[in-house]
Amino acid sequence: MRIALCNEVIAPMPFPQQCEYAAKLGYDGLEIAPYTLSEEPHRMGAARIAAARAAAEDAGIAVTGLHWLLIKPAGLSISSKDENVRKRTVDVMLALVDLCAELGGKYLVHGSPQQRRVEAGETRAAAMARAQECFASIAERAQKAGVLYCIEPLSSEQTPLINTLAEAAKLVEAIGSRAVRTMLDCSAAGRMETVPLPALVDKWLPNGMLAHVQVNDRNRRGPGQGEQKFAPLIAALLRHDYTGDIAVEPFDYVPDGPGAAARAIGYVRGILEALQ
Protein backbone atom coordinates (compact mmCIF):
# COMPACT_ATOMS: atom_id res chain seq x y z
CA MET A 1 0.00 0.00 0.00
CA ARG A 2 1.85 3.09 -1.25
CA ILE A 3 1.22 6.54 0.20
CA ALA A 4 1.16 9.35 -2.37
CA LEU A 5 0.90 13.10 -2.10
CA CYS A 6 -1.40 14.98 -4.46
CA ASN A 7 1.11 17.32 -6.03
CA GLU A 8 -1.01 20.47 -6.23
CA VAL A 9 -0.47 20.75 -2.46
CA ILE A 10 3.11 21.81 -3.20
CA ALA A 11 2.59 23.05 -6.77
CA PRO A 12 4.42 26.38 -6.26
CA MET A 13 7.62 24.31 -6.25
CA PRO A 14 9.12 23.29 -9.60
CA PHE A 15 8.22 19.68 -10.38
CA PRO A 16 11.70 18.24 -9.67
CA GLN A 17 11.64 19.98 -6.28
CA GLN A 18 8.16 18.56 -5.61
CA CYS A 19 9.55 15.09 -6.20
CA GLU A 20 12.53 15.68 -3.92
CA TYR A 21 10.44 17.21 -1.13
CA ALA A 22 7.79 14.47 -1.16
CA ALA A 23 10.47 11.76 -1.17
CA LYS A 24 12.31 13.34 1.77
CA LEU A 25 9.06 13.48 3.76
CA GLY A 26 8.60 9.74 3.23
CA TYR A 27 5.96 9.59 0.51
CA ASP A 28 6.17 6.70 -1.94
CA GLY A 29 4.74 8.68 -4.81
CA LEU A 30 3.10 11.76 -6.26
CA GLU A 31 -0.44 11.78 -7.60
CA ILE A 32 -0.29 14.43 -10.29
CA ALA A 33 -2.84 17.03 -11.29
CA PRO A 34 -2.02 17.41 -15.00
CA TYR A 35 -2.69 21.16 -15.01
CA THR A 36 0.34 21.61 -12.72
CA LEU A 37 2.60 20.28 -15.48
CA SER A 38 1.24 22.19 -18.48
CA GLU A 39 -1.46 24.55 -19.71
CA GLU A 40 -2.18 21.82 -22.27
CA PRO A 41 -1.30 18.58 -20.48
CA HIS A 42 -2.85 16.50 -23.26
CA ARG A 43 -0.21 17.91 -25.62
CA MET A 44 2.92 17.75 -23.47
CA GLY A 45 5.01 15.86 -25.98
CA ALA A 46 7.51 13.06 -25.50
CA ALA A 47 10.41 15.22 -24.30
CA ARG A 48 8.45 16.92 -21.49
CA ILE A 49 6.89 13.65 -20.41
CA ALA A 50 10.31 12.00 -20.29
CA ALA A 51 11.69 14.91 -18.25
CA ALA A 52 8.88 14.63 -15.69
CA ARG A 53 9.33 10.89 -15.38
CA ALA A 54 13.10 11.30 -15.01
CA ALA A 55 12.62 13.89 -12.25
CA ALA A 56 10.53 11.42 -10.27
CA GLU A 57 12.97 8.57 -10.87
CA ASP A 58 15.94 10.74 -9.85
CA ALA A 59 14.21 11.56 -6.57
CA GLY A 60 13.36 7.91 -5.96
CA ILE A 61 9.63 8.49 -6.01
CA ALA A 62 6.85 7.04 -8.19
CA VAL A 63 4.18 8.79 -10.22
CA THR A 64 1.25 6.80 -8.88
CA GLY A 65 -1.51 8.30 -11.01
CA LEU A 66 -3.37 11.42 -12.16
CA HIS A 67 -6.31 13.41 -10.75
CA TRP A 68 -8.04 16.80 -11.35
CA LEU A 69 -8.10 15.74 -14.98
CA LEU A 70 -10.17 18.39 -16.74
CA ILE A 71 -9.04 21.68 -15.20
CA LYS A 72 -7.03 22.57 -18.30
CA PRO A 73 -7.56 23.24 -21.12
CA ALA A 74 -10.62 25.37 -20.43
CA GLY A 75 -14.10 24.63 -21.68
CA LEU A 76 -14.33 20.87 -21.09
CA SER A 77 -17.42 18.99 -19.92
CA ILE A 78 -18.63 15.38 -19.89
CA SER A 79 -22.25 16.48 -19.44
CA SER A 80 -22.59 19.36 -21.88
CA LYS A 81 -25.42 19.37 -24.39
CA ASP A 82 -22.89 20.47 -26.98
CA GLU A 83 -21.62 17.39 -28.80
CA ASN A 84 -18.45 19.19 -29.92
CA VAL A 85 -17.58 20.06 -26.33
CA ARG A 86 -18.05 16.45 -25.28
CA LYS A 87 -15.94 15.17 -28.19
CA ARG A 88 -13.13 17.55 -27.28
CA THR A 89 -13.41 16.45 -23.67
CA VAL A 90 -13.19 12.76 -24.57
CA ASP A 91 -10.15 13.49 -26.74
CA VAL A 92 -8.45 15.07 -23.70
CA MET A 93 -9.48 12.15 -21.49
CA LEU A 94 -7.96 9.69 -23.96
CA ALA A 95 -4.73 11.68 -24.12
CA LEU A 96 -4.53 11.76 -20.31
CA VAL A 97 -4.92 7.99 -20.19
CA ASP A 98 -1.83 7.75 -22.38
CA LEU A 99 -0.03 10.40 -20.31
CA CYS A 100 -0.69 8.46 -17.13
CA ALA A 101 0.77 5.29 -18.59
CA GLU A 102 3.79 7.13 -20.03
CA LEU A 103 4.55 8.67 -16.63
CA GLY A 104 4.37 5.23 -15.00
CA GLY A 105 1.04 5.84 -13.28
CA LYS A 106 -1.47 3.10 -12.51
CA TYR A 107 -4.77 5.00 -12.23
CA LEU A 108 -6.65 8.17 -13.08
CA VAL A 109 -9.15 9.79 -10.72
CA HIS A 110 -11.94 11.61 -12.54
CA GLY A 111 -13.30 14.25 -10.19
CA SER A 112 -13.40 17.63 -11.98
CA PRO A 113 -16.74 18.80 -10.53
CA GLN A 114 -17.12 21.94 -12.63
CA GLN A 115 -16.82 19.84 -15.78
CA ARG A 116 -19.82 17.66 -14.91
CA ARG A 117 -22.66 20.01 -14.15
CA VAL A 118 -26.33 20.05 -15.13
CA GLU A 119 -26.90 22.89 -17.55
CA ALA A 120 -29.87 25.25 -17.28
CA GLY A 121 -33.05 23.68 -18.58
CA GLU A 122 -31.54 20.20 -18.50
CA THR A 123 -32.47 17.16 -16.43
CA ARG A 124 -30.01 15.38 -14.18
CA ALA A 125 -30.81 12.09 -15.93
CA ALA A 126 -29.89 13.48 -19.36
CA ALA A 127 -26.65 14.94 -18.03
CA MET A 128 -25.80 11.65 -16.33
CA ALA A 129 -26.42 9.70 -19.54
CA ARG A 130 -23.98 11.91 -21.43
CA ALA A 131 -21.40 11.57 -18.67
CA GLN A 132 -21.74 7.79 -18.86
CA GLU A 133 -21.14 7.87 -22.61
CA CYS A 134 -17.94 9.85 -22.09
CA PHE A 135 -16.65 7.43 -19.46
CA ALA A 136 -17.50 4.49 -21.70
CA SER A 137 -15.57 6.11 -24.57
CA ILE A 138 -12.25 5.85 -22.72
CA ALA A 139 -12.65 2.32 -21.32
CA GLU A 140 -10.92 0.47 -24.15
CA ARG A 141 -7.98 2.90 -24.21
CA ALA A 142 -7.53 2.58 -20.44
CA GLN A 143 -7.54 -1.20 -20.64
CA LYS A 144 -4.96 -1.22 -23.45
CA ALA A 145 -2.78 1.24 -21.51
CA GLY A 146 -2.93 -0.93 -18.40
CA VAL A 147 -4.41 1.77 -16.15
CA LEU A 148 -7.59 2.05 -14.12
CA TYR A 149 -9.95 4.95 -14.73
CA CYS A 150 -11.74 5.78 -11.48
CA ILE A 151 -15.03 7.69 -11.35
CA GLU A 152 -14.90 9.86 -8.22
CA PRO A 153 -18.06 10.55 -6.20
CA LEU A 154 -18.05 14.15 -4.97
CA SER A 155 -20.24 16.10 -2.56
CA SER A 156 -23.38 17.78 -3.80
CA GLU A 157 -22.11 21.29 -3.08
CA GLN A 158 -19.40 20.65 -5.70
CA THR A 159 -21.50 18.97 -8.40
CA PRO A 160 -24.99 17.50 -8.77
CA LEU A 161 -23.67 14.47 -10.69
CA ILE A 162 -22.29 11.32 -9.03
CA ASN A 163 -22.36 12.06 -5.31
CA THR A 164 -22.15 8.60 -3.76
CA LEU A 165 -20.29 5.35 -4.26
CA ALA A 166 -23.58 3.68 -5.13
CA GLU A 167 -24.12 6.13 -8.01
CA ALA A 168 -20.57 5.65 -9.25
CA ALA A 169 -20.87 1.87 -8.98
CA LYS A 170 -24.03 1.98 -11.08
CA LEU A 171 -22.09 3.72 -13.85
CA VAL A 172 -19.22 1.24 -13.56
CA GLU A 173 -21.62 -1.69 -13.87
CA ALA A 174 -23.33 -0.13 -16.90
CA ILE A 175 -20.00 0.47 -18.65
CA GLY A 176 -18.87 -3.08 -17.93
CA SER A 177 -15.11 -2.63 -18.36
CA ARG A 178 -12.39 -4.03 -16.12
CA ALA A 179 -10.52 -0.75 -16.59
CA VAL A 180 -13.27 1.50 -15.18
CA ARG A 181 -13.76 1.55 -11.40
CA THR A 182 -14.69 3.95 -8.62
CA MET A 183 -12.76 5.27 -5.62
CA LEU A 184 -13.18 6.68 -2.13
CA ASP A 185 -12.59 10.36 -1.39
CA CYS A 186 -12.90 10.53 2.39
CA SER A 187 -13.94 14.19 2.56
CA ALA A 188 -16.75 13.74 0.03
CA ALA A 189 -17.80 10.46 1.60
CA GLY A 190 -17.90 12.07 5.04
CA ARG A 191 -20.34 14.61 3.67
CA MET A 192 -22.51 12.38 1.46
CA GLU A 193 -22.50 8.76 2.64
CA THR A 194 -24.78 7.42 5.37
CA VAL A 195 -22.34 4.87 6.79
CA PRO A 196 -18.78 5.25 8.17
CA LEU A 197 -15.67 4.95 6.01
CA PRO A 198 -14.79 1.38 7.11
CA ALA A 199 -18.27 0.19 6.20
CA LEU A 200 -17.84 1.65 2.71
CA VAL A 201 -14.61 -0.33 2.34
CA ASP A 202 -16.35 -3.48 3.56
CA LYS A 203 -19.10 -3.04 0.99
CA TRP A 204 -17.26 -1.86 -2.12
CA LEU A 205 -13.73 -3.25 -1.93
CA PRO A 206 -14.47 -7.03 -1.98
CA ASN A 207 -16.55 -6.74 -5.17
CA GLY A 208 -13.74 -4.95 -7.01
CA MET A 209 -15.48 -1.59 -7.33
CA LEU A 210 -13.09 0.38 -5.14
CA ALA A 211 -9.68 0.89 -6.77
CA HIS A 212 -8.23 3.92 -4.99
CA VAL A 213 -8.47 5.97 -1.78
CA GLN A 214 -7.84 9.67 -1.12
CA VAL A 215 -7.52 10.66 2.53
CA ASN A 216 -8.75 14.07 3.66
CA ASP A 217 -11.11 15.22 6.40
CA ARG A 218 -14.69 16.23 5.77
CA ASN A 219 -13.57 19.76 6.75
CA ARG A 220 -11.32 19.60 3.64
CA ARG A 221 -8.08 19.68 5.60
CA GLY A 222 -5.55 16.88 5.72
CA PRO A 223 -6.14 13.56 7.52
CA GLY A 224 -5.88 14.03 11.26
CA GLN A 225 -6.85 17.71 11.10
CA GLY A 226 -10.53 17.24 11.74
CA GLU A 227 -13.14 15.00 13.32
CA GLN A 228 -12.83 11.97 11.04
CA LYS A 229 -10.84 8.99 12.36
CA PHE A 230 -8.62 7.27 9.83
CA ALA A 231 -7.26 4.32 11.80
CA PRO A 232 -10.52 2.35 11.34
CA LEU A 233 -10.43 3.08 7.60
CA ILE A 234 -6.84 1.90 7.20
CA ALA A 235 -7.57 -1.14 9.36
CA ALA A 236 -10.42 -2.04 7.01
CA LEU A 237 -8.15 -1.67 3.97
CA LEU A 238 -5.56 -3.95 5.58
CA ARG A 239 -8.24 -6.47 6.55
CA HIS A 240 -9.29 -6.76 2.93
CA ASP A 241 -5.66 -6.94 1.66
CA TYR A 242 -6.00 -3.69 -0.27
CA THR A 243 -3.13 -3.38 -2.75
CA GLY A 244 -3.94 0.03 -4.20
CA ASP A 245 -2.58 3.40 -3.17
CA ILE A 246 -3.58 5.95 -0.57
CA ALA A 247 -3.26 9.57 -1.68
CA VAL A 248 -3.15 12.54 0.69
CA GLU A 249 -5.39 15.27 -0.77
CA PRO A 250 -6.18 18.23 1.48
CA PHE A 251 -7.88 21.25 -0.03
CA ASP A 252 -7.40 23.65 2.88
CA TYR A 253 -3.65 23.73 3.55
CA VAL A 254 -2.92 24.26 7.24
CA PRO A 255 -0.47 25.75 8.07
CA ASP A 256 0.52 25.80 4.38
CA GLY A 257 1.06 23.31 1.55
CA PRO A 258 4.47 21.98 2.58
CA GLY A 259 3.44 21.92 6.23
CA ALA A 260 0.17 20.10 5.51
CA ALA A 261 2.06 17.52 3.44
CA ALA A 262 4.57 16.94 6.23
CA ARG A 263 1.91 16.59 8.92
CA ALA A 264 -0.19 14.18 6.88
CA ILE A 265 2.56 11.69 6.08
CA GLY A 266 3.53 11.44 9.74
CA TYR A 267 -0.08 10.87 10.72
CA VAL A 268 -0.74 8.17 8.09
CA ARG A 269 2.62 6.42 8.61
CA GLY A 270 1.97 6.38 12.35
CA ILE A 271 -1.36 4.63 11.87
CA LEU A 272 0.13 2.07 9.50
CA GLU A 273 3.00 1.28 11.87
CA ALA A 274 0.62 0.89 14.80
CA LEU A 275 -1.69 -1.43 12.85
CA GLN A 276 1.06 -3.54 11.31
Order of alpha helices (4+ residues) and beta strands (2+ residues): beta-alpha-beta-alpha-beta-alpha-beta-alpha-alpha-beta-alpha-beta-alpha-alpha-beta-alpha-beta-alpha
